[in-house]
Amino acid sequence: MNFLYIFPHPDDESFGPSPAMFQQLQQGHQVHLLTLTRGGATKQRFRLNFSVEEMGNVRVQEMQKVNAILKLTSMNILDLEDGGLTKINPIELGNIVKEYIQKTQANIVVTYPQHGISGHFDHLTIHSVTKQVFCELQGNKEFSFLKRLAFFTLTKPETGVGNPNAKFSAESEIDCIIKLELPEINILKETLHCYETYKDVIQQLDVINEIGNKVHFEIWNENYKPVIHDLTEHLIL
């Protein structure tokens, strides 16, 4: 199977999805990552006294370290405006998404859920655009390889720790839970540690404990109860 993960910023792939991506690669799947911005507009740049361009360069370097760990099938980082995806014509964004679905022959596309987890406008925009493109392409013979749209998400932690501003999916909305063994949990730690500029944020949000040993997904227009444990389950190419 070919997976295409689509996120707005460097580090989106490491704040939870990376161990699932690693597991999929280990299973022999093709895993592609498309990141739409270089992430230079983050507020962390003020602490580091970096310009947007300088911060973007640093975050790209950090993301390349992540790729060295995961060994993705492909990783593409675009230079759209960080924090400004809502300003871009959604048709243009949709064409970019469509281009990479075609380029990677993606069977399964993964992006953020409707609440975007953090509520960041870029997260909300890429959810909306990707879902629209997926719905548009269903039934298109040229894209008959495209089978499933999934949303990486979080459920509310039982301990009450983590990001107090995070948005969560209800348990009833979860369709797939990928269980993590120690090697995958270590991958989560390793990929997060690549983002040295976000070290304090990662600790403050308690990301590692928040993810724990499970990665949760909603699946668009499908409903699995009991949940499945692999995003390729029930798919026939």
Summary of the structure (lengths in Angstrom):
residues: 237
radius of gyration: 16.7
end to end distance: 8.4
largest distance: 50.8
contacts: 767
relative contact order: 0.18
helix: 43%
strand: 18%
